[in-house]
């Protein structure tokens, strides 16, 4: 099994995906263990002094004014975990929890948090055992980090609460730890706080969304090309020289992808009907501009994610010169903004894809295709309601595009008087990405059917490869009305698994 070694300088997006989705094992580097031990020495030296130090010998948040005596400090650290594990609602996905824990472990290993090496090792052991703490949908305001979700994870380290075993069964965490030979952690100064203070949940969901959107933007370029072809549109608007004079990198990449898919087509521009078009509709002609803007948004989001992956997010932090200082690095604004930005871009990509689908189904605008791509219009409804479903998905995506990060509700007796809502931004982005997959799948379903109805004209080799692979995957072609939901589910699975992109790339080579 693949192993990810965690050092002091952060991890990569690929590491996060390997652990969260691929079940990779986690090991601590020798450098990380040494850094953990060195920072712990600093914390223990401060704990022995009479002067109060936030998080070491004081309460937390609005209760930071109380100096905590040595005999109560272990209880203090346990109490912050127990009291902050206050989430409600449905359980979040296993991959999200694994990303959350792995990214917290990444910060622990930076040597800036002051926890003992044994605490970090226990977290790694839990990940490696396939134990997944129960984390709930609601509880994080994105400041100080993802407190409630991380608290539920920390509770498992203590052997408390519930968790899911590698077999998928829900059991008391203490039983699961014992079954895997893992000793529960007895928290000491600073350690409970260090397990809770981070942007790890929102960052993990950002990294996974970027991976999914990379597939979806390529898939959307393909389906846009198939729709252009099925509508007898022109590929002249995709010429590189046109995009060079408006040098947005994403736009050029999307246009190049579409042009590669359409290479060798007999349908593009030379077989228009008796009402020739001077120009194709915006949803066809401007596809690279819209998808390209989303690609550039993703590039900015990756930059933010990479910076956050290289960060040590905690409060207070142990600095290399031995100081322990309070800070505001746990605030989720940088991550929250790009999560919201991606939801806006995804909604617009879904919107333009739905417009192309509607054009394929409308006999007044489809340039010779049957109404709703039906076998016997009137007797058959064809894909009429598939477009309704697509429209409903897009409508929800537009609602999800309303930014969570524009909101703030003060908490902790006005100590935390401005919060990021980054966790909420991440949760709604996951739903938006899920919906976008279905929207692209419905365009694929309609466009491939429309191409097969253009008898006498040969689609591009890449288009034909997509049609053939989709049919083999259970995405049925033209014919009388049938139970449509299974066909759409097959199209969704085909797109979601990356098989549409992989199939087309066997003809075109790697897409941008």
C-alpha positions in Angstrom: 0.0 0.0 0.0 1.2 3.5 -0.8 2.7 5.3 2.2 2.7 9.1 2.8 5.6 10.4 5.0 4.7 13.6 6.9 7.6 15.9 7.6 7.8 19.5 9.0 7.3 21.4 5.8 3.7 20.5 4.8 2.2 18.0 2.4 1.0 18.0 -1.2 -2.5 17.9 -2.6 -1.7 14.4 -4.0 -0.8 13.3 -0.5 -4.2 14.5 0.8 -6.0 12.6 -1.9 -4.0 9.5 -1.4 -4.9 9.4 2.3 -8.5 10.7 2.1 -9.6 8.7 -1.0 -6.9 6.1 -1.6 -6.5 4.8 2.0 -2.7 5.4 2.0 -0.8 4.7 5.1 0.8 7.6 7.1 4.3 7.7 8.6 6.0 10.5 10.6 9.4 11.4 9.4 12.4 11.4 11.9 12.6 15.2 11.3 9.0 15.6 12.3 9.4 13.6 15.5 12.4 15.7 16.5 10.5 18.9 15.8 7.6 17.7 17.8 9.9 16.8 20.8 11.7 20.2 20.6 8.5 22.2 20.6 7.1 20.1 23.5 10.1 21.0 25.6 9.3 24.7 25.1 5.7 24.1 26.2 6.7 22.2 29.2 9.2 24.8 30.3 6.4 27.5 30.0 4.0 25.3 31.9 6.4 25.1 34.8 6.5 28.9 35.2 4.1 30.9 37.3 3.2 33.4 34.6 0.1 32.4 32.6 0.5 31.5 29.0 -2.6 31.3 26.7 -3.5 27.7 25.9 -0.9 26.3 28.2 -2.0 27.6 31.6 -5.2 29.6 30.9 -8.7 29.0 29.8 -9.7 29.5 26.1 -11.5 32.2 24.1 -13.5 34.5 26.2 -12.4 32.5 29.3 -8.7 33.1 28.7 -8.4 35.4 31.7 -8.4 32.5 34.2 -5.1 31.1 35.2 -5.4 27.3 35.5 -3.4 25.5 38.3 -1.2 22.5 37.2 -3.5 19.9 38.7 -6.4 21.0 36.6 -4.6 21.3 33.2 -5.2 17.8 32.1 -8.8 18.2 32.8 -8.9 21.5 31.0 -7.6 19.9 27.8 -10.0 17.0 28.0 -12.9 19.4 28.7 -12.2 21.5 25.6 -12.4 18.4 23.4 -15.5 17.2 25.0 -17.3 20.5 25.1 -16.3 21.5 21.6 -17.5 18.1 20.1 -20.9 19.7 19.7 -21.7 19.0 16.1 -25.2 18.1 14.9 -26.9 16.9 11.7 -25.9 14.1 9.2 -22.5 12.5 9.3 -20.0 13.9 6.8 -18.3 11.7 4.3 -15.4 9.3 5.3 -13.0 11.0 2.8 -13.7 14.4 4.4 -12.9 13.1 7.9 -9.7 11.4 6.7 -8.6 14.6 5.0 -9.5 16.6 8.2 -7.4 14.3 10.4 -4.5 14.1 8.0 -4.2 17.8 7.6 -4.4 18.3 11.4 -1.5 15.8 11.6 0.4 17.8 9.0 0.3 20.9 11.3 1.2 18.9 14.4 4.3 17.6 12.6 5.4 21.1 11.7 6.8 21.5 15.2 4.8 24.6 15.9 2.0 23.2 18.0 3.8 21.9 21.1 2.1 18.4 21.3 4.1 15.3 22.3 5.2 13.0 19.5 3.0 10.3 20.9 -0.1 12.4 20.2 0.8 12.8 16.5 1.6 9.1 16.3 -1.7 8.1 17.7 -3.5 10.2 15.1 -1.4 8.4 12.4 -2.3 5.0 13.9 -6.0 5.8 13.8 -5.8 6.8 10.2 -3.8 3.6 9.4 -6.3 1.4 11.2 -9.1 2.8 9.0 -11.0 4.2 12.0 -13.1 7.2 11.1 -14.5 9.4 13.8 -18.2 10.5 13.5 -18.2 14.1 12.4 -21.4 16.0 11.8 -22.5 18.5 9.2 -23.0 21.5 11.5 -20.8 23.0 14.1 -18.0 24.9 12.4 -18.0 28.6 11.8 -14.6 28.4 10.1 -12.9 30.4 13.0 -11.1 29.4 15.1 -10.8 26.9 12.3 -13.1 23.9 12.1 -13.5 23.6 15.9 -16.4 21.2 16.2 -15.4 18.8 13.4 -11.8 18.6 14.7 -13.1 18.1 18.3 -15.1 15.0 17.2 -11.8 13.7 15.7 -9.9 14.5 18.9 -12.5 12.7 20.9 -11.6 9.5 19.2 -8.0 9.9 20.2 -9.3 10.0 23.8 -11.2 6.8 23.2 -14.5 8.5 23.6 -17.5 9.0 21.3 -18.4 6.9 18.3 -16.4 6.0 15.2 -16.7 3.8 12.2 -14.4 0.8 11.9 -12.7 -0.3 8.7 -15.6 -2.7 8.2 -18.1 0.2 8.1 -19.7 -0.6 11.4 -20.3 2.1 14.0 -18.9 1.3 17.4 -17.7 3.1 20.6 -14.3 4.6 19.8 -12.7 3.0 22.8 -13.6 -0.5 21.6 -12.2 0.3 18.1 -8.9 1.6 19.5 -8.6 -1.5 21.8 -9.3 -3.8 18.8 -6.4 -2.3 16.9 -4.0 -2.1 19.9 -4.1 1.7 20.1 -3.8 3.3 23.5 -6.1 6.4 24.1 -4.3 9.7 24.6 -4.1 11.3 28.0 -3.9 15.0 27.1 -1.5 17.4 28.7 -0.9 21.2 28.5 -1.8 22.8 25.1 -2.6 19.4 23.4 -6.4 19.6 23.4 -6.3 23.1 21.9 -3.7 22.1 19.3 -6.0 19.3 18.1 -8.8 21.7 17.4 -7.4 24.9 15.9 -7.2 24.6 12.1 -8.7 25.1 8.7 -8.2 21.4 8.0 -11.8 20.5 7.1 -12.4 23.3 4.6 -8.9 22.8 3.1 -9.4 19.1 2.6 -12.7 19.7 0.9 -11.1 22.4 -1.3 -8.4 20.0 -2.4 -10.9 17.2 -3.3 -13.2 19.7 -5.1 -10.3 20.9 -7.2 -9.5 17.3 -8.2 -13.1 16.7 -9.1 -13.4 19.9 -11.0 -10.3 19.2 -13.0 -12.1 16.2 -14.4 -15.4 18.1 -14.9 -13.9 21.0 -16.7 -12.3 18.7 -19.2 -15.5 16.7 -19.5 -17.5 20.0 -20.1 -15.1 20.9 -22.9 -15.8 17.6 -24.5 -19.6 17.8 -24.1 -19.5 21.4 -25.4 -17.6 20.2 -28.5 -20.1 17.3 -29.0 -23.0 19.8 -28.7 -21.4 22.2 -31.2 -21.0 19.3 -33.6 -24.5 18.0 -33.2 -25.8 21.6 -33.8 -23.8 21.9 -37.0 -21.9 24.7 -35.5 -18.6 26.2 -36.6 -15.3 25.4 -35.0 -13.6 28.5 -36.5 -14.3 30.3 -33.3 -11.9 27.9 -31.6 -8.9 29.0 -33.6 -5.8 29.7 -31.4 -5.1 33.1 -33.0 -8.5 34.3 -31.8 -7.8 33.3 -28.2 -4.3 34.6 -28.3 -5.6 38.2 -28.6 -7.5 37.8 -25.3 -4.8 36.0 -23.4 -6.6 34.3 -20.5 -4.9 30.9 -20.1 -8.0 29.0 -19.2 -9.9 30.2 -22.3 -7.1 29.1 -24.6 -6.9 25.7 -22.9 -10.7 25.1 -23.2 -10.7 26.2 -26.9 -7.7 23.9 -27.6 -9.5 21.0 -25.9 -12.7 21.6 -28.0 -10.7 21.9 -31.2 -8.8 18.6 -30.5 -12.1 16.8 -29.9 -13.6 18.1 -33.1 -10.6 17.3 -35.3 -11.8 15.4 -38.4 -15.5 16.1 -38.0 -17.8 16.2 -41.0 -20.5 18.2 -39.1 -18.8 21.4 -38.1 -20.0 24.4 -40.1 -20.3 22.9 -43.6 -23.7 21.4 -43.4 -26.0 24.1 -42.2 -29.6 24.1 -43.1 -31.7 26.5 -45.2 -31.3 29.2 -42.6 -27.6 29.7 -42.4 -26.2 31.3 -39.2 -23.8 34.1 -39.3 -22.8 33.2 -35.8 -23.6 30.4 -33.4 -25.5 31.1 -30.2 -23.5 32.3 -27.1 -23.8 29.0 -25.3 -21.9 27.4 -28.2 -19.7 30.2 -29.4 -18.6 31.4 -25.9 -18.1 28.0 -24.4 -14.3 28.5 -24.1 -14.7 31.9 -22.5 -17.0 30.6 -19.8 -15.2 27.4 -19.1 -11.9 29.2 -19.3 -12.8 31.7 -16.7 -13.7 28.8 -14.4 -10.3 27.2 -15.1 -8.5 30.4 -14.2 -10.6 30.5 -11.0 -9.3 27.0 -10.2 -5.7 28.1 -10.8 -6.1 30.8 -8.2 -7.8 28.3 -5.8 -4.9 25.9 -6.2 -2.5 28.7 -5.3 -4.4 29.3 -2.1 -4.6 25.6 -1.3 -0.9 25.2 -1.9 -0.1 28.0 0.5 -2.4 26.6 3.1 -0.8 23.2 2.7 2.5 24.7 3.5 1.1 26.5 6.6 1.1 25.6 10.3 -2.3 26.7 11.6 -2.7 26.8 15.4 -3.1 29.3 18.2 -0.8 29.8 20.1 2.2 28.7 18.1 5.7 27.7 19.1 8.1 29.8 17.0 11.6 28.6 16.0 13.2 31.1 18.5 11.3 29.5 21.4 8.6 32.1 21.8 5.0 31.0 22.1 2.7 33.6 20.6 -1.0 34.1 20.0 -2.1 34.8 16.4 -5.1 34.8 14.0 -3.8 32.3 11.4 -6.7 30.0 12.1 -9.1 32.4 10.4 -10.6 30.7 7.3 -11.1 33.7 5.1 -8.4 32.8 2.4 -9.9 29.3 1.9 -13.5 30.4 2.3 -13.3 33.0 -0.5 -12.0 30.5 -3.1 -14.5 27.9 -2.0 -17.3 30.4 -2.8 -15.5 31.5 -6.0 -15.5 27.9 -7.2 -19.2 27.5 -6.5 -19.9 30.6 -8.6 -17.8 29.3 -11.5 -19.4 25.8 -11.3 -22.9 27.3 -11.4 -22.1 29.2 -14.5 -20.5 26.2 -16.2 -23.7 24.2 -15.4 -25.8 27.0 -16.7 -24.2 27.2 -20.1 -24.3 23.4 -20.4 -28.0 23.4 -19.7 -28.6 26.0 -22.4 -26.8 23.9 -25.0 -28.9 20.9 -24.0 -32.1 22.9 -24.3 -31.0 24.0 -27.8 -30.5 20.4 -28.9 -34.0 19.5 -27.8 -35.8 22.5 -29.4 -36.8 21.8 -33.0 -36.8 25.5 -33.8 -33.2 25.9 -32.8 -31.6 22.5 -33.4 -31.2 22.8 -37.2 -33.1 19.7 -38.2 -33.1 17.4 -35.2 -36.4 15.9 -34.1 -38.3 17.6 -31.2 -36.7 16.6 -27.8 -34.6 14.0 -29.8 -37.7 11.8 -29.6 -38.1 8.7 -31.7 -41.8 9.4 -32.6 -42.5 12.9 -31.4 -45.9 13.1 -29.8 -46.0 9.5 -29.0 -42.5 9.7 -27.5 -41.4 12.6 -25.2 -37.7 11.9 -25.8 -35.4 13.8 -23.5 -37.9 16.5 -22.5 -37.8 15.7 -18.8 -34.1 15.0 -18.7 -33.7 18.7 -19.4 -36.1 19.5 -16.6 -33.9 17.5 -14.3 -30.9 19.4 -15.6 -32.6 22.7 -15.1 -33.5 21.8 -11.5 -29.9 20.9 -10.8 -28.7 24.2 -12.3 -31.2 26.2 -10.3 -29.9 24.7 -7.1 -26.3 25.4 -8.2 -27.3 29.1 -8.6 -28.6 29.1 -5.0 -25.4 27.4 -3.8 -23.4 30.1 -5.5 -24.5 32.6 -2.9 -21.3 33.1 -0.9 -21.1 31.8 2.7 -18.0 33.8 3.4 -20.0 37.1 3.1 -21.7 36.1 6.3 -20.4 36.3 9.9 -22.2 35.5 13.2 -20.3 36.6 16.3 -19.5 33.9 18.9 -17.7 33.2 22.2 -19.1 36.2 24.0 -17.9 38.5 21.2 -14.3 37.3 21.4 -14.7 35.6 18.1 -16.6 38.5 16.6 -15.9 37.8 12.9 -15.9 34.3 11.5 -15.3 33.0 8.0 -18.0 30.4 7.4 -15.4 28.5 5.4 -16.8 25.0 6.4 -20.2 26.0 5.1 -18.6 27.3 1.9 -16.9 23.9 1.5 -20.0 21.9 2.2 -22.1 23.7 -0.4 -19.3 23.5 -2.9 -19.3 19.7 -2.5 -23.0 19.7 -3.4 -22.4 22.0 -6.3 -19.7 19.8 -7.7 -22.0 16.8 -7.3 -24.7 18.6 -9.2 -22.3 19.8 -12.0 -21.4 16.2 -12.6 -25.0 15.3 -13.3 -25.5 18.4 -15.5 -22.5 17.5 -17.7 -23.7 13.9 -17.8 -27.1 15.0 -19.2 -25.5 17.2 -21.8 -23.4 14.1 -22.8 -26.5 12.0 -23.0 -28.3 14.5 -25.2 -25.3 15.4 -27.4 -24.4 11.8 -28.2 -28.0 11.0 -29.1 -28.2 14.0 -31.3 -25.0 13.0 -33.1 -26.3 9.6 -33.8 -29.5 11.1 -35.3 -27.3 13.1 -37.8 -27.3 10.2 -40.3 -25.1 10.5 -43.3 -22.5 12.7 -41.5 -19.5 11.3 -39.6 -18.6 12.8 -36.3 -15.0 13.4 -35.3 -13.0 10.3 -34.3 -12.9 11.5 -30.7 -16.6 12.1 -30.6 -17.3 8.6 -32.0 -15.0 7.1 -29.4 -17.0 8.9 -26.7 -20.3 7.6 -28.1 -19.0 4.0 -28.4 -17.6 4.0 -24.8 -20.8 5.6 -23.4 -23.0 3.0 -25.1 -20.7 0.2 -23.7 -21.1 1.8 -20.2 -24.9 1.5 -20.4 -25.7 5.0 -21.7 -28.3 4.0 -24.3 -28.7 5.7 -27.7 -31.7 6.8 -29.8 -34.9 4.8 -29.7 -38.5 4.7 -28.3 -39.1 6.1 -24.8 -37.9 4.0 -21.9 -37.2 4.3 -18.2 -34.8 7.2 -18.4 -33.3 7.4 -14.9 -31.0 4.3 -15.3 -29.6 5.8 -18.5 -28.9 9.1 -16.8 -27.3 7.3 -13.8 -25.0 5.5 -16.3 -24.0 8.7 -17.9 -23.3 10.2 -14.5 -21.1 7.3 -13.5 -19.3 7.5 -16.8 -18.5 11.2 -16.3 -17.8 10.9 -12.6 -15.3 8.2 -12.9 -13.3 10.2 -15.5 -14.0 7.6 -18.2 -15.3 10.3 -20.7 -12.0 12.2 -20.5 -9.9 9.0 -20.6 -11.8 7.7 -23.6 -11.4 11.0 -25.6 -7.7 11.3 -24.7 -7.0 7.9 -26.4 -7.8 9.8 -29.6 -6.7 13.4 -28.9 -3.8 12.8 -26.5 -3.8 14.6 -23.1 -6.3 17.4 -22.8 -5.3 20.6 -21.0 
